């Protein structure tokens, strides 16, 4: 069977979700996450860039002319001689009436491509998307990728879907911190006093062997819980462990003293083993409004 060409239009079965920094796309399964930053993503195929994305919320008036001049300067920084504004290619999808779009091509000595600058008047977000062409590789995947483009929250779509993990969090949560190291991913989301932290640890078989197949030891060795909480017995689940403990702030104590319902679950952590992907996943919630909200985050968190 011939290898799948990732530059060809892909069906939904050949696509996978990619969601980051408020942007969601369906991309060919062969494309991989290369780099992530705050409002930035680079996707690769066979270690070569295929898509670069930059996005940001805009305050005040958005100037296409100013941003295109900045883009032209950045292209010149790549030793590319020109950026040319073009009409929307006929095979590309039409964009919503609330969007302002300018398409362009760029070509350098060794690499070129097509792209667009997209501004949504509804959510005031500007997004730059650039597709790279590599010699004989075509750009036929662009229409389907762009047709899947979303810059608004569309539940139940995942809040993030990067590398090999995805999860859906309440729309009020925003990403405040993230770190992707070999064998350890950590993402922190928050809203007001609520926080949710998600981890992915791998390879699970090596970690579990080192910890005597004890998930509590995995939690301890990776600092996922304060030592005082670990002293309390975690509740076993199927290939998982869970801890719940009350918040220590004085407002929660007053609510408890005067008989008002304390927020649930207070604080909680669940850690579980995914043998099928050789991963260990964990979610810690602090002051999340209900246990059901915590449980929904855990249920949504998994591998792509």
N, C-alpha and C positions, 0 to 999 in steps of 0.2 A: 504493500500500500504506500503510495507516495506521501511524503511529509506534507502537513497542512501548511499552506502559504499564509502567514499572518497578515500579509498585505491585501489579501482578498476579502471581499465582503463576507461577514460571518453571520451565521444564524444564532439564535438565542442559545442553542445547545453548545455552540462553539465559543460563546462569550462568557465573561465573568465580570462581576461588579468591581468597579474602582471608585472609591469615595474618599475624599480628603479635602479639608479646609472649606467645607460647604459646597464642594463641587462633586457631582456624581456622573459617572460614565459607565457604559458597557464596553469592554475592550476585548480583543481576541485573547484567548486563554494562554497563548504563547508569549504574550507581553508580560514583562515582570517589572515590579517596582525597583527602580534604580536608586533614586535619591528622594528624600522628603525633607521639607523645611516648613517654616511658618508661611503658609500661603503659597507653597511651591511644591512641584512634583516633577520628576523625570522618569519616564517609562522606557524600558529597553527591550530589545529582542536580540538574542544571541550577543549580549554585552554591547550592543550599539544602540544609541538613542533613537526612539521612534516618535516620542511625544513629550513635549515640555509644556508645563502649565504653570501660570502665575495668576494669582487672584487676590483681590483686596476689596474691602468695603470702602466706598468713596464718600467723603464728607464734603458737602458743598457742590459746586458745579463741576461736572466732568468735561474735560476738554480733549476731544479726539485728536486734534492737531498736535497738542503738546505731548500726549502720550505716544503718538506715532513718531514724533521727532526723537523722543527718548528711545523708542524701539529701533529706529534707524541707526542711532549712535551705538546701541548695543550690538547690532548686526555688524557694523563697521569694526567693532572691537574684535569680532571673530575673523577679521581679514576677509569679510565678504564684501564684494564691491558694490552691491546694490540691493535695495529693497523696493519692490514695485507694487503699488496698489493695483488691485484687480477687481472686476465685478465678481459677484458670487458665482462660482462654477455651477452650471446647470444641474449637475448630479448631486450637489450638496443640498441638504434639506433647507426648506424655508424656516426662518426664525420668527419667534413671536413678535407681534406688533409692539410689545412693550420693550423690545430690545433694539439697540442701535449697534450695527455690525459693520466692520470694515475688513475685507479680506485682502490678502497680499501674498506675494511669492518672494522668496529670497534665494540667492544662489551665490555660493562661494567657490573657491578654487577646488575644494574637495567634497563639499556637501552643500545641499540646498534643501528647499522644502516649501511648504505652503502653510499659511496660518490665518488666524483671524483675531481681531480685537473685538470683544463682546461687552457691551454695557447694558445692564438691565435697569430701566427707569423705575421698575417696581421695587426692587430690593437694593438699588444703588450699589451694585457690585460690578466691578470691572474685571474681566478675565481675558488673559492672553493665552491662546493655544497655538502651538507650533508643531507641525508634523514634519519629520525629517525623511528625506528620500535618500536612498543609498544606491546609486548607480542603477542596476537593473531592477531593484526593488520598486514596485509601483506604490501608489498611494490610494489603492482602491478601498482600503478599510475606512477611509475618512468619512464617507457619507453615513454609514451605520453608527460609527462612533459619535459623530456630531448629532445624529438623530436622537441619541440617548442622553445628550447633555442636559444636566439639570443644575441650576444654581439656587434652587429653593428646596427647603426641606420637604420631602415627599414620603412620609411614613406609609407603609412599614419598611421602606428602603433603609439600608444600613447607614448609620451616622458616619462610619468609616469602614473601608474595605481596602486594606493595603497588605502587601506581602502575602501572607497566607491566612490572615485573620480578618474577621469582621464582627461588628456588633451594632445594635441600635440602642441609643440612649434617649431619654426624654428630650424634647426639642428645646427645653430651657437650658440644657447643659451645653457648655462650650469647652473646647479643648484648651487647657491651660499649660500643659507641659507634656513632653513626650521624649522618649529616648529609645533608640533601636540599636542594641548591641548584639553581637554574636551570641546566640543562646538565651538572650533575655530582652524582651520587649516590655516597655512600660508606658502607659498612656494615662494621663490624669485629666478628668473632666470635672467641671464645677458649675455651680449656680448659687450665688449668695453664700450661705453656710454649708450647703450640700456639696459633697465631693464623691466621685466614683473613680477608683483606680483599677486598671486592668493590666494583667501581666500575661505574658506567654513565655514559658521556660522550655528549653530543649537542649539536647535530646532527653526525652523523659526516661528512657531505660537506664541511661548512665546516671542521671540525677537520682532516680529511685534506688538503684543499686547502692550508690554512695550513702543514701539515707536509710538503708535497711527497709525499703519499701514502705516507709512511714511518711505520709503526707504532712503530719504535724512537724516532723523534722525538716521537711522541705520548706515549710513556712518559717521555721526558726532560722534555718541557714540562710534564707534569702531576705530576712528582715521584713516579712510581709505583715507582721503583727507586733505590737509591743510585748515584751517578755511577760508582763503581768497578765495579759489576756491569754497568752499561751498556757499559763498555769491552769486555767480553767479547762475543763474537758470540752473538746470539740465534739459536735454531733456527727456521727458517721452517716454518710449517704453512699449511694452506689458509686464506687470508685472515687469518692469525694469525702471532704470533711467541711464542716461549717461551724463558725463561731458567731455568737451574737453577744453584745455587751452594751450597757446603757451609756449615753453621753455623760460627761462629768461636769458640764457647765451648770451654773447656778439656776438658770431659767428652767432647765429640765427638772432639777430637783424641786423647785417651787411648784411646777405643774404636778409632780408626783405627790408632794406633801398636801396640796389643796385638792387632790382628787381629780384633777383634769387629766385627760388622756395624754400620756406621754407620746411623743412622736415615735413611730415604728419604722424600721427596726432599731432606731438609735444608731448603732454601729454594727456592721456584719461583714464577715469574710467567708467566701466559699472558694475552695480549691478542688480541682478535679483532674483526673488523668484521662487523656484521649489516646488509647493504645493504637487506634487506627491511623493516627497521624504522628504518633510518638511525641506528643506535646503534653505539657502541663499548663492548664489555664487557671487563672485566679481572678476574682473580683472582690474588692473591698469597698464598701459604701459607708459613708459617715454622714449622719443626719439626713439621709434620704427619706422622703416624707412617709412612705409606707414600705412594709416588707414586700408587698406585691411588686412595687417599682424595682426594688433590688432583685427580686426573683426574675422579673422580665429581662433585666439587663443580663443576668447570668444565662438565662435561656437563649437569648439572642446571640451570645458570644460564642463563636466557634471558628472553625477553619473553612476557608473558601475551597 
